[in-house]
Amino acid sequence: MAKIVKCPQCGKDTEYGPENKYRPFCSERCQLIDLGEWAEEKYLIPAEEGPSRADVNEENEKQRRILH
């Protein structure tokens, strides 16, 4: 028996199992809306900020001087 979950896009009850090819969404429409939101960068995955380009360039220059 498939588990019933809420579609993350529209909130409609939908089966979460192999017979639902759009899972966890209820339909292709909801799946495509979600994909479009990712493409438009409406969702972001948090990440730690890395070194700035200036810091990287400075470190590269230091390494170059050491090697020559």
C-alpha positions in Angstrom: 0.0 0.0 0.0 1.4 3.4 -1.0 1.9 6.1 1.5 -0.3 9.2 1.0 1.6 12.6 1.1 0.8 16.2 0.2 2.0 17.4 -3.1 4.7 19.9 -2.3 3.5 22.2 -5.1 -0.3 22.3 -4.7 -1.0 20.5 -1.4 -3.2 17.8 -2.9 -3.1 14.3 -1.4 -1.1 12.0 -3.7 0.3 8.5 -3.5 4.0 8.2 -2.8 4.9 5.0 -4.5 6.4 3.5 -7.7 3.0 3.7 -9.5 3.2 7.6 -9.3 5.8 8.5 -11.8 5.7 12.2 -10.7 6.3 11.5 -7.0 6.4 13.4 -4.7 4.2 15.6 -7.0 0.6 14.8 -7.9 1.0 15.5 -11.6 3.4 16.4 -14.4 2.1 20.0 -14.1 3.2 20.4 -10.5 6.5 18.7 -11.3 7.2 21.1 -14.1 6.2 24.2 -12.0 8.7 23.1 -9.4 11.4 22.5 -12.0 10.7 26.0 -13.4 11.1 27.6 -10.0 14.6 25.9 -9.6 15.5 27.2 -13.1 14.5 30.7 -12.1 16.6 30.4 -9.0 13.6 30.9 -6.7 15.1 28.1 -4.5 18.6 28.3 -3.2 20.7 25.7 -1.3 22.6 27.3 1.5 26.3 27.2 1.3 29.3 28.6 3.1 30.9 31.5 1.3 34.3 30.6 -0.1 37.3 32.9 -0.4 37.0 36.0 -2.6 38.6 36.1 -6.0 41.1 38.7 -4.7 42.1 36.3 -1.8 42.6 33.4 -4.3 44.6 35.6 -6.7 46.8 36.8 -3.8 47.4 33.3 -2.6 48.3 32.2 -6.2 50.7 35.1 -6.5 52.4 34.1 -3.2 52.7 30.5 -4.4 54.2 31.6 -7.7 56.8 33.7 -5.9 57.8 30.7 -3.7 58.2 28.5 -6.8 60.4 30.9 -8.8 
